Amino acid sequence: MARSLFTRFSPIGLDLGSHSFKAVQLKQSRTGWRVAASVSLSRLSPDAPIDESEIERLQGVLDRRGFLGRDI
């Protein structure tokens, strides 16, 4: 499905929790805002400090799940 160049998407909302990462992005439609993409991702090492590999994993999931842009 082609996306219009004038479609407005919100920044990506992130919750970087100790047990999971959650993300949501909204899309503006004629009738208001609606959820365009969302994900909940279990952490591989709960309660551990967030490391570069987990951020790269999250970025890959966001790309595959249809999140647009890099604004958070």
mmCIF file as Biopython writes it, N, C-alpha, C and O atoms, coordinates in Angstrom:
data_model
#
loop_
_atom_site.group_PDB
_atom_site.id
_atom_site.type_symbol
_atom_site.label_atom_id
_atom_site.label_alt_id
_atom_site.label_comp_id
_atom_site.label_asym_id
_atom_site.label_entity_id
_atom_site.label_seq_id
_atom_site.pdbx_PDB_ins_code
_atom_site.Cartn_x
_atom_site.Cartn_y
_atom_site.Cartn_z
_atom_site.occupancy
_atom_site.B_iso_or_equiv
_atom_site.auth_seq_id
_atom_site.auth_asym_id
_atom_site.pdbx_PDB_model_num
ATOM 1   N N  . MET A ? 1  ? 0.844   -1.165  0.000  1.0 0.0 1  A 1 
ATOM 2   C CA . MET A ? 1  ? 0.000   0.000   0.000  1.0 0.0 1  A 1 
ATOM 3   C C  . MET A ? 1  ? 0.893   1.232   0.000  1.0 0.0 1  A 1 
ATOM 4   O O  . MET A ? 1  ? 1.767   1.350   0.859  1.0 0.0 1  A 1 
ATOM 5   N N  . ALA A ? 2  ? 0.703   2.133   -0.918 1.0 0.0 2  A 1 
ATOM 6   C CA . ALA A ? 2  ? 1.507   3.351   -1.017 1.0 0.0 2  A 1 
ATOM 7   C C  . ALA A ? 2  ? 1.080   4.340   0.067  1.0 0.0 2  A 1 
ATOM 8   O O  . ALA A ? 2  ? -0.109  4.512   0.336  1.0 0.0 2  A 1 
ATOM 9   N N  . ARG A ? 3  ? 2.062   4.979   0.676  1.0 0.0 3  A 1 
ATOM 10  C CA . ARG A ? 3  ? 1.774   5.979   1.695  1.0 0.0 3  A 1 
ATOM 11  C C  . ARG A ? 3  ? 1.924   7.360   1.082  1.0 0.0 3  A 1 
ATOM 12  O O  . ARG A ? 3  ? 2.877   7.621   0.348  1.0 0.0 3  A 1 
ATOM 13  N N  . SER A ? 4  ? 0.994   8.232   1.382  1.0 0.0 4  A 1 
ATOM 14  C CA . SER A ? 4  ? 1.037   9.605   0.884  1.0 0.0 4  A 1 
ATOM 15  C C  . SER A ? 4  ? 2.208   10.351  1.511  1.0 0.0 4  A 1 
ATOM 16  O O  . SER A ? 4  ? 2.554   10.125  2.671  1.0 0.0 4  A 1 
ATOM 17  N N  . LEU A ? 5  ? 2.811   11.240  0.730  1.0 0.0 5  A 1 
ATOM 18  C CA . LEU A ? 5  ? 3.894   12.066  1.263  1.0 0.0 5  A 1 
ATOM 19  C C  . LEU A ? 5  ? 3.388   13.032  2.330  1.0 0.0 5  A 1 
ATOM 20  O O  . LEU A ? 5  ? 4.175   13.551  3.121  1.0 0.0 5  A 1 
ATOM 21  N N  . PHE A ? 6  ? 2.073   13.276  2.355  1.0 0.0 6  A 1 
ATOM 22  C CA . PHE A ? 6  ? 1.509   14.233  3.290  1.0 0.0 6  A 1 
ATOM 23  C C  . PHE A ? 6  ? 0.902   13.577  4.525  1.0 0.0 6  A 1 
ATOM 24  O O  . PHE A ? 6  ? 0.324   14.271  5.360  1.0 0.0 6  A 1 
ATOM 25  N N  . THR A ? 7  ? 1.016   12.278  4.659  1.0 0.0 7  A 1 
ATOM 26  C CA . THR A ? 7  ? 0.525   11.583  5.836  1.0 0.0 7  A 1 
ATOM 27  C C  . THR A ? 7  ? 1.394   11.952  7.022  1.0 0.0 7  A 1 
ATOM 28  O O  . THR A ? 7  ? 2.621   11.941  6.921  1.0 0.0 7  A 1 
ATOM 29  N N  . ARG A ? 8  ? 0.779   12.274  8.133  1.0 0.0 8  A 1 
ATOM 30  C CA . ARG A ? 8  ? 1.520   12.670  9.329  1.0 0.0 8  A 1 
ATOM 31  C C  . ARG A ? 8  ? 1.625   11.503  10.296 1.0 0.0 8  A 1 
ATOM 32  O O  . ARG A ? 8  ? 0.630   10.865  10.640 1.0 0.0 8  A 1 
ATOM 33  N N  . PHE A ? 9  ? 2.847   11.240  10.724 1.0 0.0 9  A 1 
ATOM 34  C CA . PHE A ? 9  ? 3.115   10.225  11.720 1.0 0.0 9  A 1 
ATOM 35  C C  . PHE A ? 9  ? 3.700   10.891  12.956 1.0 0.0 9  A 1 
ATOM 36  O O  . PHE A ? 9  ? 4.465   11.850  12.846 1.0 0.0 9  A 1 
ATOM 37  N N  . SER A ? 10 ? 3.349   10.395  14.109 1.0 0.0 10 A 1 
ATOM 38  C CA . SER A ? 10 ? 3.893   10.925  15.353 1.0 0.0 10 A 1 
ATOM 39  C C  . SER A ? 10 ? 5.328   10.444  15.545 1.0 0.0 10 A 1 
ATOM 40  O O  . SER A ? 10 ? 5.764   9.501   14.884 1.0 0.0 10 A 1 
ATOM 41  N N  . PRO A ? 11 ? 6.062   11.094  16.453 1.0 0.0 11 A 1 
ATOM 42  C CA . PRO A ? 11 ? 7.333   10.495  16.870 1.0 0.0 11 A 1 
ATOM 43  C C  . PRO A ? 11 ? 7.043   9.119   17.484 1.0 0.0 11 A 1 
ATOM 44  O O  . PRO A ? 11 ? 5.910   8.848   17.881 1.0 0.0 11 A 1 
ATOM 45  N N  . ILE A ? 12 ? 8.029   8.277   17.561 1.0 0.0 12 A 1 
ATOM 46  C CA . ILE A ? 12 ? 7.876   6.944   18.143 1.0 0.0 12 A 1 
ATOM 47  C C  . ILE A ? 12 ? 7.924   7.068   19.663 1.0 0.0 12 A 1 
ATOM 48  O O  . ILE A ? 12 ? 8.881   7.609   20.218 1.0 0.0 12 A 1 
ATOM 49  N N  . GLY A ? 13 ? 6.898   6.568   20.326 1.0 0.0 13 A 1 
ATOM 50  C CA . GLY A ? 13 ? 6.870   6.556   21.782 1.0 0.0 13 A 1 
ATOM 51  C C  . GLY A ? 13 ? 7.534   5.283   22.279 1.0 0.0 13 A 1 
ATOM 52  O O  . GLY A ? 13 ? 7.167   4.185   21.860 1.0 0.0 13 A 1 
ATOM 53  N N  . LEU A ? 14 ? 8.514   5.423   23.175 1.0 0.0 14 A 1 
ATOM 54  C CA . LEU A ? 14 ? 9.256   4.268   23.688 1.0 0.0 14 A 1 
ATOM 55  C C  . LEU A ? 14 ? 9.122   4.164   25.200 1.0 0.0 14 A 1 
ATOM 56  O O  . LEU A ? 14 ? 9.134   5.170   25.908 1.0 0.0 14 A 1 
ATOM 57  N N  . ASP A ? 15 ? 8.995   2.937   25.682 1.0 0.0 15 A 1 
ATOM 58  C CA . ASP A ? 15 ? 9.062   2.613   27.106 1.0 0.0 15 A 1 
ATOM 59  C C  . ASP A ? 15 ? 10.156  1.556   27.231 1.0 0.0 15 A 1 
ATOM 60  O O  . ASP A ? 15 ? 9.954   0.396   26.874 1.0 0.0 15 A 1 
ATOM 61  N N  . LEU A ? 16 ? 11.313  1.967   27.740 1.0 0.0 16 A 1 
ATOM 62  C CA . LEU A ? 16 ? 12.449  1.058   27.877 1.0 0.0 16 A 1 
ATOM 63  C C  . LEU A ? 16 ? 12.467  0.523   29.306 1.0 0.0 16 A 1 
ATOM 64  O O  . LEU A ? 16 ? 13.173  1.045   30.169 1.0 0.0 16 A 1 
ATOM 65  N N  . GLY A ? 17 ? 11.684  -0.521  29.539 1.0 0.0 17 A 1 
ATOM 66  C CA . GLY A ? 17 ? 11.543  -1.084  30.872 1.0 0.0 17 A 1 
ATOM 67  C C  . GLY A ? 17 ? 12.618  -2.091  31.211 1.0 0.0 17 A 1 
ATOM 68  O O  . GLY A ? 17 ? 13.441  -2.452  30.370 1.0 0.0 17 A 1 
ATOM 69  N N  . SER A ? 18 ? 12.601  -2.538  32.456 1.0 0.0 18 A 1 
ATOM 70  C CA . SER A ? 18 ? 13.610  -3.495  32.899 1.0 0.0 18 A 1 
ATOM 71  C C  . SER A ? 18 ? 13.338  -4.909  32.392 1.0 0.0 18 A 1 
ATOM 72  O O  . SER A ? 18 ? 14.251  -5.734  32.347 1.0 0.0 18 A 1 
ATOM 73  N N  . HIS A ? 19 ? 12.086  -5.198  32.009 1.0 0.0 19 A 1 
ATOM 74  C CA . HIS A ? 19 ? 11.738  -6.538  31.520 1.0 0.0 19 A 1 
ATOM 75  C C  . HIS A ? 19 ? 11.311  -6.571  30.060 1.0 0.0 19 A 1 
ATOM 76  O O  . HIS A ? 19 ? 11.352  -7.623  29.422 1.0 0.0 19 A 1 
ATOM 77  N N  . SER A ? 20 ? 10.898  -5.411  29.526 1.0 0.0 20 A 1 
ATOM 78  C CA . SER A ? 20 ? 10.480  -5.369  28.124 1.0 0.0 20 A 1 
ATOM 79  C C  . SER A ? 20 ? 10.614  -3.952  27.568 1.0 0.0 20 A 1 
ATOM 80  O O  . SER A ? 20 ? 10.659  -2.973  28.313 1.0 0.0 20 A 1 
ATOM 81  N N  . PHE A ? 21 ? 10.676  -3.874  26.245 1.0 0.0 21 A 1 
ATOM 82  C CA . PHE A ? 21 ? 10.640  -2.615  25.517 1.0 0.0 21 A 1 
ATOM 83  C C  . PHE A ? 21 ? 9.287   -2.544  24.833 1.0 0.0 21 A 1 
ATOM 84  O O  . PHE A ? 21 ? 8.825   -3.526  24.253 1.0 0.0 21 A 1 
ATOM 85  N N  . LYS A ? 22 ? 8.656   -1.384  24.900 1.0 0.0 22 A 1 
ATOM 86  C CA . LYS A ? 22 ? 7.384   -1.179  24.216 1.0 0.0 22 A 1 
ATOM 87  C C  . LYS A ? 22 ? 7.506   0.066   23.349 1.0 0.0 22 A 1 
ATOM 88  O O  . LYS A ? 22 ? 8.182   1.025   23.722 1.0 0.0 22 A 1 
ATOM 89  N N  . ALA A ? 23 ? 6.848   0.051   22.186 1.0 0.0 23 A 1 
ATOM 90  C CA . ALA A ? 23 ? 6.881   1.195   21.287 1.0 0.0 23 A 1 
ATOM 91  C C  . ALA A ? 23 ? 5.528   1.335   20.600 1.0 0.0 23 A 1 
ATOM 92  O O  . ALA A ? 23 ? 4.835   0.348   20.351 1.0 0.0 23 A 1 
ATOM 93  N N  . VAL A ? 24 ? 5.167   2.584   20.297 1.0 0.0 24 A 1 
ATOM 94  C CA . VAL A ? 24 ? 3.925   2.863   19.573 1.0 0.0 24 A 1 
ATOM 95  C C  . VAL A ? 24 ? 4.144   4.092   18.702 1.0 0.0 24 A 1 
ATOM 96  O O  . VAL A ? 24 ? 4.891   5.001   19.065 1.0 0.0 24 A 1 
ATOM 97  N N  . GLN A ? 25 ? 3.483   4.107   17.549 1.0 0.0 25 A 1 
ATOM 98  C CA . GLN A ? 25 ? 3.516   5.272   16.660 1.0 0.0 25 A 1 
ATOM 99  C C  . GLN A ? 25 ? 2.103   5.489   16.131 1.0 0.0 25 A 1 
ATOM 100 O O  . GLN A ? 25 ? 1.405   4.543   15.769 1.0 0.0 25 A 1 
ATOM 101 N N  . LEU A ? 26 ? 1.701   6.751   16.097 1.0 0.0 26 A 1 
ATOM 102 C CA . LEU A ? 26 ? 0.370   7.112   15.626 1.0 0.0 26 A 1 
ATOM 103 C C  . LEU A ? 26 ? 0.434   7.694   14.226 1.0 0.0 26 A 1 
ATOM 104 O O  . LEU A ? 26 ? 1.462   8.212   13.790 1.0 0.0 26 A 1 
ATOM 105 N N  . LYS A ? 27 ? -0.700  7.594   13.531 1.0 0.0 27 A 1 
ATOM 106 C CA . LYS A ? 27 ? -0.846  8.145   12.185 1.0 0.0 27 A 1 
ATOM 107 C C  . LYS A ? 27 ? -2.090  9.018   12.188 1.0 0.0 27 A 1 
ATOM 108 O O  . LYS A ? 27 ? -3.142  8.623   12.691 1.0 0.0 27 A 1 
ATOM 109 N N  . GLN A ? 28 ? -1.952  10.220  11.615 1.0 0.0 28 A 1 
ATOM 110 C CA . GLN A ? 28 ? -3.101  11.110  11.537 1.0 0.0 28 A 1 
ATOM 111 C C  . GLN A ? 28 ? -3.948  10.760  10.328 1.0 0.0 28 A 1 
ATOM 112 O O  . GLN A ? 28 ? -3.440  10.631  9.214  1.0 0.0 28 A 1 
ATOM 113 N N  . SER A ? 29 ? -5.246  10.610  10.560 1.0 0.0 29 A 1 
ATOM 114 C CA . SER A ? 29 ? -6.180  10.336  9.470  1.0 0.0 29 A 1 
ATOM 115 C C  . SER A ? 29 ? -7.207  11.467  9.417  1.0 0.0 29 A 1 
ATOM 116 O O  . SER A ? 29 ? -7.156  12.403  10.215 1.0 0.0 29 A 1 
ATOM 117 N N  . ARG A ? 30 ? -8.111  11.370  8.494  1.0 0.0 30 A 1 
ATOM 118 C CA . ARG A ? 30 ? -9.152  12.400  8.375  1.0 0.0 30 A 1 
ATOM 119 C C  . ARG A ? 30 ? -10.018 12.484  9.618  1.0 0.0 30 A 1 
ATOM 120 O O  . ARG A ? 30 ? -10.562 13.545  9.924  1.0 0.0 30 A 1 
ATOM 121 N N  . THR A ? 31 ? -10.153 11.382  10.334 1.0 0.0 31 A 1 
ATOM 122 C CA . THR A ? 31 ? -11.024 11.357  11.513 1.0 0.0 31 A 1 
ATOM 123 C C  . THR A ? 31 ? -10.265 11.483  12.825 1.0 0.0 31 A 1 
ATOM 124 O O  . THR A ? 31 ? -10.875 11.420  13.892 1.0 0.0 31 A 1 
ATOM 125 N N  . GLY A ? 32 ? -8.951  11.660  12.772 1.0 0.0 32 A 1 
ATOM 126 C CA . GLY A ? 32 ? -8.162  11.808  13.996 1.0 0.0 32 A 1 
ATOM 127 C C  . GLY A ? 32 ? -6.919  10.931  13.965 1.0 0.0 32 A 1 
ATOM 128 O O  . GLY A ? 32 ? -6.496  10.463  12.908 1.0 0.0 32 A 1 
ATOM 129 N N  . TRP A ? 33 ? -6.358  10.724  15.115 1.0 0.0 33 A 1 
ATOM 130 C CA . TRP A ? 33 ? -5.151  9.906   15.230 1.0 0.0 33 A 1 
ATOM 131 C C  . TRP A ? 33 ? -5.521  8.453   15.504 1.0 0.0 33 A 1 
ATOM 132 O O  . TRP A ? 33 ? -6.481  8.170   16.221 1.0 0.0 33 A 1 
ATOM 133 N N  . ARG A ? 34 ? -4.748  7.537   14.925 1.0 0.0 34 A 1 
ATOM 134 C CA . ARG A ? 34 ? -4.943  6.104   15.191 1.0 0.0 34 A 1 
ATOM 135 C C  . ARG A ? 34 ? -3.574  5.435   15.296 1.0 0.0 34 A 1 
ATOM 136 O O  . ARG A ? 34 ? -2.572  5.995   14.852 1.0 0.0 34 A 1 
ATOM 137 N N  . VAL A ? 35 ? -3.532  4.247   15.877 1.0 0.0 35 A 1 
ATOM 138 C CA . VAL A ? 35 ? -2.276  3.514   16.021 1.0 0.0 35 A 1 
ATOM 139 C C  . VAL A ? 35 ? -1.846  2.992   14.655 1.0 0.0 35 A 1 
ATOM 140 O O  . VAL A ? 35 ? -2.597  2.284   13.985 1.0 0.0 35 A 1 
ATOM 141 N N  . ALA A ? 36 ? -0.632  3.348   14.253 1.0 0.0 36 A 1 
ATOM 142 C CA . ALA A ? 36 ? -0.078  2.877   12.984 1.0 0.0 36 A 1 
ATOM 143 C C  . ALA A ? 36 ? 0.806   1.655   13.196 1.0 0.0 36 A 1 
ATOM 144 O O  . ALA A ? 36 ? 0.839   0.757   12.355 1.0 0.0 36 A 1 
ATOM 145 N N  . ALA A ? 37 ? 1.529   1.618   14.328 1.0 0.0 37 A 1 
ATOM 146 C CA . ALA A ? 37 ? 2.421   0.494   14.618 1.0 0.0 37 A 1 
ATOM 147 C C  . ALA A ? 37 ? 2.618   0.412   16.120 1.0 0.0 37 A 1 
ATOM 148 O O  . ALA A ? 37 ? 2.667   1.432   16.809 1.0 0.0 37 A 1 
ATOM 149 N N  . SER A ? 38 ? 2.732   -0.815  16.623 1.0 0.0 38 A 1 
ATOM 150 C CA . SER A ? 38 ? 3.026   -1.013  18.040 1.0 0.0 38 A 1 
ATOM 151 C C  . SER A ? 38 ? 3.767   -2.332  18.211 1.0 0.0 38 A 1 
ATOM 152 O O  . SER A ? 38 ? 3.642   -3.243  17.393 1.0 0.0 38 A 1 
ATOM 153 N N  . VAL A ? 39 ? 4.540   -2.416  19.287 1.0 0.0 39 A 1 
ATOM 154 C CA . VAL A ? 39 ? 5.290   -3.636  19.563 1.0 0.0 39 A 1 
ATOM 155 C C  . VAL A ? 39 ? 5.630   -3.692  21.045 1.0 0.0 39 A 1 
ATOM 156 O O  . VAL A ? 39 ? 5.846   -2.662  21.684 1.0 0.0 39 A 1 
ATOM 157 N N  . SER A ? 40 ? 5.673   -4.898  21.579 1.0 0.0 40 A 1 
ATOM 158 C CA . SER A ? 40 ? 6.186   -5.167  22.919 1.0 0.0 40 A 1 
ATOM 159 C C  . SER A ? 40 ? 7.225   -6.264  22.751 1.0 0.0 40 A 1 
ATOM 160 O O  . SER A ? 40 ? 6.930   -7.332  22.214 1.0 0.0 40 A 1 
ATOM 161 N N  . LEU A ? 41 ? 8.438   -5.999  23.213 1.0 0.0 41 A 1 
ATOM 162 C CA . LEU A ? 41 ? 9.578   -6.888  22.983 1.0 0.0 41 A 1 
ATOM 163 C C  . LEU A ? 41 ? 10.205  -7.258  24.318 1.0 0.0 41 A 1 
ATOM 164 O O  . LEU A ? 41 ? 10.697  -6.387  25.036 1.0 0.0 41 A 1 
ATOM 165 N N  . SER A ? 42 ? 10.192  -8.544  24.655 1.0 0.0 42 A 1 
ATOM 166 C CA . SER A ? 42 ? 10.828  -8.991  25.895 1.0 0.0 42 A 1 
ATOM 167 C C  . SER A ? 42 ? 12.332  -8.787  25.821 1.0 0.0 42 A 1 
ATOM 168 O O  . SER A ? 42 ? 12.949  -9.018  24.782 1.0 0.0 42 A 1 
ATOM 169 N N  . ARG A ? 43 ? 12.912  -8.354  26.924 1.0 0.0 43 A 1 
ATOM 170 C CA . ARG A ? 43 ? 14.365  -8.178  26.981 1.0 0.0 43 A 1 
ATOM 171 C C  . ARG A ? 43 ? 15.032  -9.536  27.134 1.0 0.0 43 A 1 
ATOM 172 O O  . ARG A ? 43 ? 14.493  -10.429 27.787 1.0 0.0 43 A 1 
ATOM 173 N N  . LEU A ? 44 ? 16.201  -9.687  26.534 1.0 0.0 44 A 1 
ATOM 174 C CA . LEU A ? 44 ? 16.943  -10.945 26.621 1.0 0.0 44 A 1 
ATOM 175 C C  . LEU A ? 44 ? 17.570  -11.127 27.993 1.0 0.0 44 A 1 
ATOM 176 O O  . LEU A ? 44 ? 17.711  -12.252 28.471 1.0 0.0 44 A 1 
ATOM 177 N N  . SER A ? 45 ? 17.948  -10.020 28.628 1.0 0.0 45 A 1 
ATOM 178 C CA . SER A ? 45 ? 18.546  -10.056 29.968 1.0 0.0 45 A 1 
ATOM 179 C C  . SER A ? 45 ? 17.795  -9.068  30.866 1.0 0.0 45 A 1 
ATOM 180 O O  . SER A ? 45 ? 18.230  -7.930  31.037 1.0 0.0 45 A 1 
ATOM 181 N N  . PRO A ? 46 ? 16.670  -9.504  31.437 1.0 0.0 46 A 1 
ATOM 182 C CA . PRO A ? 46 ? 15.884  -8.596  32.282 1.0 0.0 46 A 1 
ATOM 183 C C  . PRO A ? 46 ? 16.721  -8.032  33.425 1.0 0.0 46 A 1 
ATOM 184 O O  . PRO A ? 46 ? 17.597  -8.707  33.967 1.0 0.0 46 A 1 
ATOM 185 N N  . ASP A ? 47 ? 16.435  -6.795  33.775 1.0 0.0 47 A 1 
ATOM 186 C CA . ASP A ? 47 ? 17.069  -6.064  34.882 1.0 0.0 47 A 1 
ATOM 187 C C  . ASP A ? 47 ? 18.529  -5.706  34.644 1.0 0.0 47 A 1 
ATOM 188 O O  . ASP A ? 47 ? 19.130  -5.038  35.486 1.0 0.0 47 A 1 
ATOM 189 N N  . ALA A ? 48 ? 19.122  -6.121  33.532 1.0 0.0 48 A 1 
ATOM 190 C CA . ALA A ? 48 ? 20.509  -5.758  33.215 1.0 0.0 48 A 1 
ATOM 191 C C  . ALA A ? 48 ? 20.522  -4.381  32.545 1.0 0.0 48 A 1 
ATOM 192 O O  . ALA A ? 48 ? 19.515  -3.968  31.970 1.0 0.0 48 A 1 
ATOM 193 N N  . PRO A ? 49 ? 21.640  -3.675  32.613 1.0 0.0 49 A 1 
ATOM 194 C CA . PRO A ? 49 ? 21.734  -2.404  31.884 1.0 0.0 49 A 1 
ATOM 195 C C  . PRO A ? 49 ? 21.521  -2.634  30.383 1.0 0.0 49 A 1 
ATOM 196 O O  . PRO A ? 49 ? 21.899  -3.672  29.839 1.0 0.0 49 A 1 
ATOM 197 N N  . ILE A ? 50 ? 20.909  -1.646  29.732 1.0 0.0 50 A 1 
ATOM 198 C CA . ILE A ? 50 ? 20.669  -1.741  28.289 1.0 0.0 50 A 1 
ATOM 199 C C  . ILE A ? 50 ? 22.006  -1.591  27.569 1.0 0.0 50 A 1 
ATOM 200 O O  . ILE A ? 50 ? 22.758  -0.650  27.824 1.0 0.0 50 A 1 
ATOM 201 N N  . ASP A ? 51 ? 22.292  -2.530  26.666 1.0 0.0 51 A 1 
ATOM 202 C CA . ASP A ? 51 ? 23.554  -2.455  25.928 1.0 0.0 51 A 1 
ATOM 203 C C  . ASP A ? 51 ? 23.293  -2.227  24.437 1.0 0.0 51 A 1 
ATOM 204 O O  . ASP A ? 51 ? 22.147  -2.231  23.986 1.0 0.0 51 A 1 
ATOM 205 N N  . GLU A ? 52 ? 24.355  -2.033  23.699 1.0 0.0 52 A 1 
ATOM 206 C CA . GLU A ? 52 ? 24.253  -1.712  22.269 1.0 0.0 52 A 1 
ATOM 207 C C  . GLU A ? 52 ? 23.537  -2.809  21.479 1.0 0.0 52 A 1 
ATOM 208 O O  . GLU A ? 52 ? 22.779  -2.504  20.558 1.0 0.0 52 A 1 
ATOM 209 N N  . SER A ? 53 ? 23.762  -4.068  21.821 1.0 0.0 53 A 1 
ATOM 210 C CA . SER A ? 53 ? 23.127  -5.158  21.076 1.0 0.0 53 A 1 
ATOM 211 C C  . SER A ? 53 ? 21.606  -5.134  21.239 1.0 0.0 53 A 1 
ATOM 212 O O  . SER A ? 53 ? 20.874  -5.450  20.301 1.0 0.0 53 A 1 
ATOM 213 N N  . GLU A ? 54 ? 21.130  -4.759  22.434 1.0 0.0 54 A 1 
ATOM 214 C CA . GLU A ? 54 ? 19.678  -4.681  22.637 1.0 0.0 54 A 1 
ATOM 215 C C  . GLU A ? 54 ? 19.080  -3.509  21.852 1.0 0.0 54 A 1 
ATOM 216 O O  . GLU A ? 54 ? 17.974  -3.625  21.323 1.0 0.0 54 A 1 
ATOM 217 N N  . ILE A ? 55 ? 19.788  -2.399  21.771 1.0 0.0 55 A 1 
ATOM 218 C CA . ILE A ? 55 ? 19.307  -1.255  20.993 1.0 0.0 55 A 1 
ATOM 219 C C  . ILE A ? 55 ? 19.250  -1.626  19.510 1.0 0.0 55 A 1 
ATOM 220 O O  . ILE A ? 55 ? 18.285  -1.287  18.825 1.0 0.0 55 A 1 
ATOM 221 N N  . GLU A ? 56 ? 20.267  -2.311  19.014 1.0 0.0 56 A 1 
ATOM 222 C CA . GLU A ? 56 ? 20.270  -2.748  17.608 1.0 0.0 56 A 1 
ATOM 223 C C  . GLU A ? 56 ? 19.125  -3.724  17.351 1.0 0.0 56 A 1 
ATOM 224 O O  . GLU A ? 56 ? 18.481  -3.657  16.304 1.0 0.0 56 A 1 
ATOM 225 N N  . ARG A ? 57 ? 18.868  -4.614  18.281 1.0 0.0 57 A 1 
ATOM 226 C CA . ARG A ? 57 ? 17.744  -5.560  18.151 1.0 0.0 57 A 1 
ATOM 227 C C  . ARG A ? 57 ? 16.426  -4.802  18.087 1.0 0.0 57 A 1 
ATOM 228 O O  . ARG A ? 57 ? 15.573  -5.110  17.255 1.0 0.0 57 A 1 
ATOM 229 N N  . LEU A ? 58 ? 16.250  -3.804  18.966 1.0 0.0 58 A 1 
ATOM 230 C CA . LEU A ? 58 ? 15.034  -2.997  18.977 1.0 0.0 58 A 1 
ATOM 231 C C  . LEU A ? 58 ? 14.882  -2.240  17.658 1.0 0.0 58 A 1 
ATOM 232 O O  . LEU A ? 58 ? 13.784  -2.190  17.105 1.0 0.0 58 A 1 
ATOM 233 N N  . GLN A ? 59 ? 15.965  -1.649  17.146 1.0 0.0 59 A 1 
ATOM 234 C CA . GLN A ? 59 ? 15.904  -0.931  15.873 1.0 0.0 59 A 1 
ATOM 235 C C  . GLN A ? 59 ? 15.454  -1.847  14.740 1.0 0.0 59 A 1 
ATOM 236 O O  . GLN A ? 59 ? 14.648  -1.445  13.901 1.0 0.0 59 A 1 
ATOM 237 N N  . GLY A ? 60 ? 15.966  -3.066  14.709 1.0 0.0 60 A 1 
ATOM 238 C CA . GLY A ? 60 ? 15.562  -4.015  13.676 1.0 0.0 60 A 1 
ATOM 239 C C  . GLY A ? 60 ? 14.093  -4.365  13.755 1.0 0.0 60 A 1 
ATOM 240 O O  . GLY A ? 60 ? 13.413  -4.447  12.732 1.0 0.0 60 A 1 
ATOM 241 N N  . VAL A ? 61 ? 13.597  -4.571  14.970 1.0 0.0 61 A 1 
ATOM 242 C CA . VAL A ? 61 ? 12.178  -4.894  15.147 1.0 0.0 61 A 1 
ATOM 243 C C  . VAL A ? 61 ? 11.311  -3.712  14.717 1.0 0.0 61 A 1 
ATOM 244 O O  . VAL A ? 61 ? 10.294  -3.904  14.050 1.0 0.0 61 A 1 
ATOM 245 N N  . LEU A ? 62 ? 11.703  -2.498  15.089 1.0 0.0 62 A 1 
ATOM 246 C CA . LEU A ? 62 ? 10.917  -1.316  14.694 1.0 0.0 62 A 1 
ATOM 247 C C  . LEU A ? 62 ? 10.856  -1.187  13.178 1.0 0.0 62 A 1 
ATOM 248 O O  . LEU A ? 62 ? 9.803   -0.880  12.620 1.0 0.0 62 A 1 
ATOM 249 N N  . ASP A ? 63 ? 11.973  -1.420  12.515 1.0 0.0 63 A 1 
ATOM 250 C CA . ASP A ? 63 ? 11.989  -1.362  11.046 1.0 0.0 63 A 1 
ATOM 251 C C  . ASP A ? 63 ? 11.068  -2.415  10.443 1.0 0.0 63 A 1 
ATOM 252 O O  . ASP A ? 63 ? 10.305  -2.116  9.524  1.0 0.0 63 A 1 
ATOM 253 N N  . ARG A ? 64 ? 11.130  -3.630  10.944 1.0 0.0 64 A 1 
ATOM 254 C CA . ARG A ? 64 ? 10.306  -4.719  10.394 1.0 0.0 64 A 1 
ATOM 255 C C  . ARG A ? 64 ? 8.823   -4.536  10.688 1.0 0.0 64 A 1 
ATOM 256 O O  . ARG A ? 64 ? 7.983   -5.002  9.919  1.0 0.0 64 A 1 
ATOM 257 N N  . ARG A ? 65 ? 8.487   -3.867  11.785 1.0 0.0 65 A 1 
ATOM 258 C CA . ARG A ? 65 ? 7.087   -3.697  12.177 1.0 0.0 65 A 1 
ATOM 259 C C  . ARG A ? 65 ? 6.441   -2.443  11.592 1.0 0.0 65 A 1 
ATOM 260 O O  . ARG A ? 65 ? 5.292   -2.139  11.913 1.0 0.0 65 A 1 
ATOM 261 N N  . GLY A ? 66 ? 7.170   -1.701  10.730 1.0 0.0 66 A 1 
ATOM 262 C CA . GLY A ? 66 ? 6.551   -0.597  10.004 1.0 0.0 66 A 1 
ATOM 263 C C  . GLY A ? 66 ? 6.651   0.764   10.641 1.0 0.0 66 A 1 
ATOM 264 O O  . GLY A ? 66 ? 5.963   1.685   10.201 1.0 0.0 66 A 1 
ATOM 265 N N  . PHE A ? 67 ? 7.477   0.941   11.663 1.0 0.0 67 A 1 
ATOM 266 C CA . PHE A ? 67 ? 7.673   2.263   12.238 1.0 0.0 67 A 1 
ATOM 267 C C  . PHE A ? 67 ? 8.420   3.134   11.235 1.0 0.0 67 A 1 
ATOM 268 O O  . PHE A ? 67 ? 9.323   2.664   10.544 1.0 0.0 67 A 1 
ATOM 269 N N  . LEU A ? 68 ? 8.034   4.410   11.162 1.0 0.0 68 A 1 
ATOM 270 C CA . LEU A ? 68 ? 8.638   5.337   10.201 1.0 0.0 68 A 1 
ATOM 271 C C  . LEU A ? 68 ? 9.339   6.473   10.925 1.0 0.0 68 A 1 
ATOM 272 O O  . LEU A ? 68 ? 8.846   6.977   11.934 1.0 0.0 68 A 1 
ATOM 273 N N  . GLY A ? 69 ? 10.487  6.872   10.408 1.0 0.0 69 A 1 
ATOM 274 C CA . GLY A ? 69 ? 11.235  7.985   10.976 1.0 0.0 69 A 1 
ATOM 275 C C  . GLY A ? 69 ? 12.111  7.546   12.131 1.0 0.0 69 A 1 
ATOM 276 O O  . GLY A ? 69 ? 12.107  6.382   12.532 1.0 0.0 69 A 1 
ATOM 277 N N  . ARG A ? 70 ? 12.855  8.493   12.653 1.0 0.0 70 A 1 
ATOM 278 C CA . ARG A ? 70 ? 13.767  8.233   13.771 1.0 0.0 70 A 1 
ATOM 279 C C  . ARG A ? 70 ? 13.480  9.137   14.966 1.0 0.0 70 A 1 
ATOM 280 O O  . ARG A ? 70 ? 14.182  9.070   15.975 1.0 0.0 70 A 1 
ATOM 281 N N  . ASP A ? 71 ? 12.439  9.992   14.861 1.0 0.0 71 A 1 
ATOM 282 C CA . ASP A ? 71 ? 12.095  10.846  15.981 1.0 0.0 71 A 1 
ATOM 283 C C  . ASP A ? 71 ? 11.435  10.008  17.070 1.0 0.0 71 A 1 
ATOM 284 O O  . ASP A ? 71 ? 10.541  9.205   16.807 1.0 0.0 71 A 1 
ATOM 285 N N  . ILE A ? 72 ? 11.906  10.219  18.316 1.0 0.0 72 A 1 
ATOM 286 C CA . ILE A ? 72 ? 11.306  9.474   19.447 1.0 0.0 72 A 1 
ATOM 287 C C  . ILE A ? 72 ? 10.818  10.441  20.498 1.0 0.0 72 A 1 
ATOM 288 O O  . ILE A ? 72 ? 10.284  10.019  21.524 1.0 0.0 72 A 1 
#
